[in-house]
Amino acid sequence: MNPAKEVGGDFYDFFLIDDDHLALVMADVSGKGVPAALLMVIAKTLLKNAAQTGLSPKAVLEKVNDRLCENNEAEMFVTVWLGIYEISAG
């Protein structure tokens, strides 16, 4: 294993919501370094938790946005694309 020399806030993820729905996420956190990486971990966790409740992509992003805005004195933000693929429908 090689240690990372830099960290940042870009992330890409996919996960099953249920047996028929696959969530795809691409996102970028404002800023660089450790603060961006920490916000990325929080955003990634919030996105996955909200999506696994079965909400629509719009509702997931609204819920996560509300949570990320709470006590955000650094005024950092996340730009996100979220898609939910219905496997049976193609």
N, CA, C and O atoms as a GROMACS GRO file, in nm:
protein
  360
    1MET      N    1   0.084  -0.118   0.000
    1MET     CA    2   0.000   0.000   0.000
    1MET      C    3   0.088   0.124   0.000
    1MET      O    4   0.188   0.132   0.072
    2ASN      N    5   0.049   0.220  -0.081
    2ASN     CA    6   0.121   0.347  -0.087
    2ASN      C    7   0.033   0.456  -0.026
    2ASN      O    8  -0.084   0.468  -0.063
    3PRO      N    9   0.086   0.536   0.065
    3PRO     CA   10   0.005   0.643   0.124
    3PRO      C   11  -0.021   0.755   0.022
    3PRO      O   12   0.063   0.783  -0.064
    4ALA      N   13  -0.136   0.817   0.034
    4ALA     CA   14  -0.170   0.930  -0.053
    4ALA      C   15  -0.093   1.053  -0.008
    4ALA      O   16  -0.079   1.078   0.112
    5LYS      N   17  -0.044   1.129  -0.104
    5LYS     CA   18   0.026   1.252  -0.071
    5LYS      C   19  -0.070   1.370  -0.065
    5LYS      O   20  -0.040   1.473  -0.004
    6GLU      N   21  -0.187   1.356  -0.129
    6GLU     CA   22  -0.289   1.460  -0.128
    6GLU      C   23  -0.426   1.396  -0.115
    6GLU      O   24  -0.446   1.281  -0.154
    7VAL      N   25  -0.519   1.470  -0.062
    7VAL     CA   26  -0.659   1.426  -0.056
    7VAL      C   27  -0.744   1.536  -0.114
    7VAL      O   28  -0.704   1.652  -0.120
    8GLY      N   29  -0.862   1.499  -0.158
    8GLY     CA   30  -0.952   1.598  -0.217
    8GLY      C   31  -1.096   1.559  -0.198
    8GLY      O   32  -1.128   1.469  -0.120
    9GLY      N   33  -1.184   1.628  -0.270
    9GLY     CA   34  -1.326   1.610  -0.249
    9GLY      C   35  -1.404   1.550  -0.364
    9GLY      O   36  -1.526   1.552  -0.361
   10ASP      N   37  -1.336   1.495  -0.466
   10ASP     CA   38  -1.409   1.428  -0.574
   10ASP      C   39  -1.452   1.289  -0.529
   10ASP      O   40  -1.378   1.220  -0.460
   11PHE      N   41  -1.573   1.249  -0.568
   11PHE     CA   42  -1.611   1.111  -0.542
   11PHE      C   43  -1.711   1.059  -0.643
   11PHE      O   44  -1.792   1.133  -0.700
   12TYR      N   45  -1.703   0.929  -0.663
   12TYR     CA   46  -1.788   0.854  -0.754
   12TYR      C   47  -1.830   0.730  -0.678
   12TYR      O   48  -1.748   0.665  -0.613
   13ASP      N   49  -1.958   0.696  -0.686
   13ASP     CA   50  -2.005   0.581  -0.610
   13ASP      C   51  -2.123   0.519  -0.682
   13ASP      O   52  -2.191   0.585  -0.761
   14PHE      N   53  -2.147   0.393  -0.656
   14PHE     CA   54  -2.267   0.325  -0.700
   14PHE      C   55  -2.300   0.221  -0.594
   14PHE      O   56  -2.211   0.163  -0.532
   15PHE      N   57  -2.429   0.198  -0.573
   15PHE     CA   58  -2.472   0.102  -0.472
   15PHE      C   59  -2.616   0.062  -0.500
   15PHE      O   60  -2.692   0.138  -0.559
   16LEU      N   61  -2.652  -0.058  -0.456
   16LEU     CA   62  -2.790  -0.105  -0.472
   16LEU      C   63  -2.878  -0.044  -0.363
   16LEU      O   64  -2.843  -0.044  -0.245
   17ILE      N   65  -2.990   0.008  -0.405
   17ILE     CA   66  -3.090   0.058  -0.311
   17ILE      C   67  -3.177  -0.058  -0.266
   17ILE      O   68  -3.208  -0.072  -0.147
   18ASP      N   69  -3.215  -0.141  -0.361
   18ASP     CA   70  -3.287  -0.265  -0.336
   18ASP      C   71  -3.252  -0.359  -0.452
   18ASP      O   72  -3.158  -0.330  -0.527
   19ASP      N   73  -3.324  -0.468  -0.467
   19ASP     CA   74  -3.290  -0.566  -0.572
   19ASP      C   75  -3.311  -0.513  -0.713
   19ASP      O   76  -3.260  -0.571  -0.809
   20ASP      N   77  -3.386  -0.403  -0.728
   20ASP     CA   78  -3.421  -0.354  -0.862
   20ASP      C   79  -3.374  -0.212  -0.891
   20ASP      O   80  -3.400  -0.160  -0.999
   21HIS      N   81  -3.305  -0.147  -0.797
   21HIS     CA   82  -3.263  -0.008  -0.817
   21HIS      C   83  -3.116   0.010  -0.781
   21HIS      O   84  -3.071  -0.029  -0.673
   22LEU      N   85  -3.044   0.070  -0.875
   22LEU     CA   86  -2.902   0.098  -0.857
   22LEU      C   87  -2.881   0.248  -0.858
   22LEU      O   88  -2.921   0.316  -0.952
   23ALA      N   89  -2.820   0.301  -0.754
   23ALA     CA   90  -2.790   0.444  -0.745
   23ALA      C   91  -2.650   0.470  -0.799
   23ALA      O   92  -2.557   0.395  -0.771
   24LEU      N   93  -2.637   0.578  -0.876
   24LEU     CA   94  -2.510   0.623  -0.931
   24LEU      C   95  -2.487   0.766  -0.885
   24LEU      O   96  -2.575   0.850  -0.899
   25VAL      N   97  -2.369   0.794  -0.831
   25VAL     CA   98  -2.340   0.928  -0.777
   25VAL      C   99  -2.205   0.976  -0.828
   25VAL      O  100  -2.106   0.903  -0.824
   26MET      N  101  -2.203   1.100  -0.877
   26MET     CA  102  -2.077   1.168  -0.911
   26MET      C  103  -2.084   1.304  -0.843
   26MET      O  104  -2.184   1.374  -0.852
   27ALA      N  105  -1.977   1.341  -0.774
   27ALA     CA  106  -1.983   1.465  -0.699
   27ALA      C  107  -1.844   1.526  -0.680
   27ALA      O  108  -1.742   1.459  -0.693
   28ASP      N  109  -1.844   1.653  -0.650
   28ASP     CA  110  -1.721   1.727  -0.622
   28ASP      C  111  -1.750   1.825  -0.510
   28ASP      O  112  -1.848   1.899  -0.513
   29VAL      N  113  -1.663   1.825  -0.411
   29VAL     CA  114  -1.676   1.916  -0.298
   29VAL      C  115  -1.591   2.039  -0.325
   29VAL      O  116  -1.482   2.028  -0.380
   30SER      N  117  -1.641   2.156  -0.288
   30SER     CA  118  -1.563   2.278  -0.306
   30SER      C  119  -1.439   2.274  -0.218
   30SER      O  120  -1.438   2.212  -0.112
   31GLY      N  121  -1.336   2.339  -0.263
   31GLY     CA  122  -1.214   2.345  -0.185
   31GLY      C  123  -1.124   2.227  -0.211
   31GLY      O  124  -1.151   2.143  -0.297
   32LYS      N  125  -1.017   2.221  -0.136
   32LYS     CA  126  -0.917   2.115  -0.152
   32LYS      C  127  -0.869   2.069  -0.016
   32LYS      O  128  -0.898   2.131   0.087
   33GLY      N  129  -0.797   1.960  -0.017
   33GLY     CA  130  -0.730   1.913   0.103
   33GLY      C  131  -0.823   1.843   0.200
   33GLY      O  132  -0.928   1.792   0.164
   34VAL      N  133  -0.778   1.842   0.326
   34VAL     CA  134  -0.848   1.769   0.431
   34VAL      C  135  -0.991   1.820   0.453
   34VAL      O  136  -1.081   1.737   0.467
   35PRO      N  137  -1.017   1.952   0.457
   35PRO     CA  138  -1.157   1.995   0.476
   35PRO      C  139  -1.251   1.943   0.368
   35PRO      O  140  -1.363   1.902   0.397
   36ALA      N  141  -1.205   1.944   0.242
   36ALA     CA  142  -1.289   1.893   0.132
   36ALA      C  143  -1.309   1.741   0.146
   36ALA      O  144  -1.418   1.691   0.121
   37ALA      N  145  -1.204   1.670   0.185
   37ALA     CA  146  -1.215   1.526   0.202
   37ALA      C  147  -1.312   1.490   0.315
   37ALA      O  148  -1.390   1.395   0.303
   38LEU      N  149  -1.308   1.567   0.422
   38LEU     CA  150  -1.400   1.540   0.534
   38LEU      C  151  -1.544   1.567   0.495
   38LEU      O  152  -1.634   1.490   0.529
   39LEU      N  153  -1.568   1.678   0.422
   39LEU     CA  154  -1.704   1.707   0.378
   39LEU      C  155  -1.750   1.601   0.278
   39LEU      O  156  -1.868   1.565   0.276
   40MET      N  157  -1.660   1.551   0.196
   40MET     CA  158  -1.693   1.446   0.100
   40MET      C  159  -1.742   1.321   0.172
   40MET      O  160  -1.841   1.260   0.131
   41VAL      N  161  -1.675   1.281   0.279
   41VAL     CA  162  -1.716   1.162   0.354
   41VAL      C  163  -1.855   1.183   0.414
   41VAL      O  164  -1.938   1.093   0.412
   42ILE      N  165  -1.879   1.301   0.466
   42ILE     CA  166  -2.011   1.331   0.523
   42ILE      C  167  -2.117   1.328   0.414
   42ILE      O  168  -2.223   1.266   0.431
   43ALA      N  169  -2.090   1.393   0.301
   43ALA     CA  170  -2.187   1.398   0.192
   43ALA      C  171  -2.214   1.259   0.136
   43ALA      O  172  -2.329   1.225   0.109
   44LYS      N  173  -2.110   1.180   0.119
   44LYS     CA  174  -2.126   1.045   0.066
   44LYS      C  175  -2.213   0.960   0.158
   44LYS      O  176  -2.300   0.886   0.111
   45THR      N  177  -2.191   0.971   0.287
   45THR     CA  178  -2.270   0.895   0.384
   45THR      C  179  -2.416   0.941   0.383
   45THR      O  180  -2.507   0.858   0.383
   46LEU      N  181  -2.437   1.072   0.383
   46LEU     CA  182  -2.574   1.125   0.381
   46LEU      C  183  -2.647   1.084   0.254
   46LEU      O  184  -2.764   1.045   0.259
   47LEU      N  185  -2.580   1.091   0.140
   47LEU     CA  186  -2.642   1.053   0.013
   47LEU      C  187  -2.684   0.906   0.012
   47LEU      O  188  -2.795   0.872  -0.027
   48LYS      N  189  -2.594   0.820   0.056
   48LYS     CA  190  -2.625   0.678   0.057
   48LYS      C  191  -2.740   0.646   0.153
   48LYS      O  192  -2.831   0.570   0.119
   49ASN      N  193  -2.735   0.703   0.272
   49ASN     CA  194  -2.841   0.678   0.370
   49ASN      C  195  -2.976   0.727   0.320
   49ASN      O  196  -3.077   0.658   0.335
   50ALA      N  197  -2.980   0.846   0.262
   50ALA     CA  198  -3.106   0.902   0.213
   50ALA      C  199  -3.159   0.823   0.094
   50ALA      O  200  -3.279   0.798   0.084
   51ALA      N  201  -3.070   0.783   0.002
   51ALA     CA  202  -3.114   0.709  -0.116
   51ALA      C  203  -3.169   0.572  -0.079
   51ALA      O  204  -3.262   0.523  -0.143
   52GLN      N  205  -3.113   0.509   0.023
   52GLN     CA  206  -3.158   0.376   0.062
   52GLN      C  207  -3.294   0.376   0.132
   52GLN      O  208  -3.347   0.269   0.163
   53THR      N  209  -3.351   0.493   0.157
   53THR     CA  210  -3.486   0.500   0.213
   53THR      C  211  -3.592   0.491   0.105
   53THR      O  212  -3.711   0.482   0.135
   54GLY      N  213  -3.550   0.494  -0.024
   54GLY     CA  214  -3.646   0.483  -0.133
   54GLY      C  215  -3.698   0.615  -0.185
   54GLY      O  216  -3.792   0.616  -0.264
   55LEU      N  217  -3.641   0.726  -0.141
   55LEU     CA  218  -3.683   0.857  -0.189
   55LEU      C  219  -3.645   0.878  -0.335
   55LEU      O  220  -3.556   0.809  -0.386
   56SER      N  221  -3.710   0.971  -0.401
   56SER     CA  222  -3.673   1.007  -0.538
   56SER      C  223  -3.538   1.080  -0.535
   56SER      O  224  -3.498   1.131  -0.430
   57PRO      N  225  -3.468   1.087  -0.648
   57PRO     CA  226  -3.342   1.161  -0.651
   57PRO      C  227  -3.359   1.306  -0.604
   57PRO      O  228  -3.274   1.358  -0.531
   58LYS      N  229  -3.468   1.371  -0.645
   58LYS     CA  230  -3.494   1.509  -0.603
   58LYS      C  231  -3.506   1.519  -0.450
   58LYS      O  232  -3.446   1.607  -0.388
   59ALA      N  233  -3.583   1.428  -0.391
   59ALA     CA  234  -3.603   1.429  -0.247
   59ALA      C  235  -3.474   1.397  -0.172
   59ALA      O  236  -3.446   1.454  -0.067
   60VAL      N  237  -3.394   1.304  -0.227
   60VAL     CA  238  -3.265   1.271  -0.165
   60VAL      C  239  -3.176   1.394  -0.161
   60VAL      O  240  -3.119   1.427  -0.057
   61LEU      N  241  -3.164   1.463  -0.275
   61LEU     CA  242  -3.076   1.579  -0.282
   61LEU      C  243  -3.126   1.694  -0.195
   61LEU      O  244  -3.045   1.765  -0.135
   62GLU      N  245  -3.256   1.714  -0.187
   62GLU     CA  246  -3.311   1.817  -0.099
   62GLU      C  247  -3.278   1.787   0.047
   62GLU      O  248  -3.237   1.875   0.121
   63LYS      N  249  -3.297   1.662   0.086
   63LYS     CA  250  -3.271   1.622   0.225
   63LYS      C  251  -3.123   1.638   0.259
   63LYS      O  252  -3.089   1.692   0.364
   64VAL      N  253  -3.036   1.591   0.171
   64VAL     CA  254  -2.892   1.601   0.195
   64VAL      C  255  -2.848   1.748   0.196
   64VAL      O  256  -2.768   1.788   0.279
   65ASN      N  257  -2.901   1.827   0.104
   65ASN     CA  258  -2.866   1.969   0.100
   65ASN      C  259  -2.903   2.038   0.231
   65ASN      O  260  -2.825   2.116   0.286
   66ASP      N  261  -3.022   2.009   0.281
   66ASP     CA  262  -3.064   2.069   0.409
   66ASP      C  263  -2.968   2.032   0.522
   66ASP      O  264  -2.932   2.117   0.604
   67ARG      N  265  -2.927   1.907   0.525
   67ARG     CA  266  -2.835   1.862   0.631
   67ARG      C  267  -2.697   1.926   0.617
   67ARG      O  268  -2.636   1.966   0.716
   68LEU      N  269  -2.647   1.937   0.493
   68LEU     CA  270  -2.514   1.995   0.472
   68LEU      C  271  -2.511   2.145   0.501
   68LEU      O  272  -2.406   2.200   0.535
   69CYS      N  273  -2.625   2.210   0.488
   69CYS     CA  274  -2.631   2.355   0.515
   69CYS      C  275  -2.634   2.388   0.664
   69CYS      O  276  -2.603   2.500   0.704
   70GLU      N  277  -2.669   2.290   0.746
   70GLU     CA  278  -2.673   2.312   0.890
   70GLU      C  279  -2.532   2.337   0.943
   70GLU      O  280  -2.441   2.258   0.918
   71ASN      N  281  -2.513   2.445   1.014
   71ASN     CA  282  -2.385   2.477   1.078
   71ASN      C  283  -2.267   2.474   0.981
   71ASN      O  284  -2.159   2.427   1.017
   72ASN      N  285  -2.287   2.522   0.861
   72ASN     CA  286  -2.182   2.523   0.759
   72ASN      C  287  -2.117   2.661   0.755
   72ASN      O  288  -2.135   2.736   0.659
   73GLU      N  289  -2.040   2.692   0.859
   73GLU     CA  290  -1.978   2.824   0.868
   73GLU      C  291  -1.871   2.846   0.762
   73GLU      O  292  -1.845   2.960   0.725
   74ALA      N  293  -1.809   2.740   0.714
   74ALA     CA  294  -1.705   2.751   0.610
   74ALA      C  295  -1.767   2.775   0.472
   74ALA      O  296  -1.696   2.805   0.376
   75GLU      N  297  -1.899   2.761   0.463
   75GLU     CA  298  -1.974   2.780   0.338
   75GLU      C  299  -1.921   2.693   0.224
   75GLU      O  300  -1.916   2.736   0.108
   76MET      N  301  -1.881   2.571   0.257
   76MET     CA  302  -1.840   2.475   0.155
   76MET      C  303  -1.966   2.414   0.094
   76MET      O  304  -2.072   2.412   0.156
   77PHE      N  305  -1.952   2.364  -0.028
   77PHE     CA  306  -2.068   2.307  -0.095
   77PHE      C  307  -2.026   2.185  -0.176
   77PHE      O  308  -1.908   2.160  -0.198
   78VAL      N  309  -2.128   2.110  -0.219
   78VAL     CA  310  -2.106   1.989  -0.298
   78VAL      C  311  -2.189   2.000  -0.425
   78VAL      O  312  -2.309   2.029  -0.420
   79THR      N  313  -2.126   1.977  -0.539
   79THR     CA  314  -2.197   1.968  -0.666
   79THR      C  315  -2.218   1.820  -0.694
   79THR      O  316  -2.123   1.743  -0.698
   80VAL      N  317  -2.346   1.780  -0.713
   80VAL     CA  318  -2.378   1.636  -0.719
   80VAL      C  319  -2.465   1.605  -0.840
   80VAL      O  320  -2.555   1.680  -0.877
   81TRP      N  321  -2.436   1.490  -0.901
   81TRP     CA  322  -2.526   1.428  -0.998
   81TRP      C  323  -2.565   1.294  -0.937
   81TRP      O  324  -2.478   1.214  -0.899
   82LEU      N  325  -2.696   1.270  -0.928
   82LEU     CA  326  -2.747   1.144  -0.870
   82LEU      C  327  -2.848   1.085  -0.968
   82LEU      O  328  -2.943   1.152  -1.009
   83GLY      N  329  -2.828   0.960  -1.002
   83GLY     CA  330  -2.924   0.890  -1.087
   83GLY      C  331  -2.961   0.758  -1.022
   83GLY      O  332  -2.879   0.694  -0.955
   84ILE      N  333  -3.086   0.718  -1.042
   84ILE     CA  334  -3.132   0.589  -0.992
   84ILE      C  335  -3.181   0.509  -1.112
   84ILE      O  336  -3.275   0.547  -1.181
   85TYR      N  337  -3.113   0.397  -1.135
   85TYR     CA  338  -3.140   0.310  -1.249
   85TYR      C  339  -3.231   0.196  -1.206
   85TYR      O  340  -3.200   0.121  -1.114
   86GLU      N  341  -3.344   0.184  -1.275
   86GLU     CA  342  -3.437   0.074  -1.248
   86GLU      C  343  -3.395  -0.045  -1.335
   86GLU      O  344  -3.416  -0.044  -1.456
   87ILE      N  345  -3.337  -0.145  -1.274
   87ILE     CA  346  -3.274  -0.256  -1.345
   87ILE      C  347  -3.375  -0.334  -1.431
   87ILE      O  348  -3.344  -0.367  -1.546
   88SER      N  349  -3.492  -0.363  -1.379
   88SER     CA  350  -3.590  -0.444  -1.452
   88SER      C  351  -3.644  -0.373  -1.576
   88SER      O  352  -3.681  -0.438  -1.674
   89ALA      N  353  -3.648  -0.241  -1.573
   89ALA     CA  354  -3.700  -0.164  -1.686
   89ALA      C  355  -3.591  -0.131  -1.787
   89ALA      O  356  -3.620  -0.095  -1.901
   90GLY      N  357  -3.464  -0.145  -1.744
   90GLY     CA  358  -3.352  -0.115  -1.833
   90GLY      C  359  -3.335   0.032  -1.850
   90GLY      O  360  -3.245   0.076  -1.922
   0.00000   0.00000   0.00000
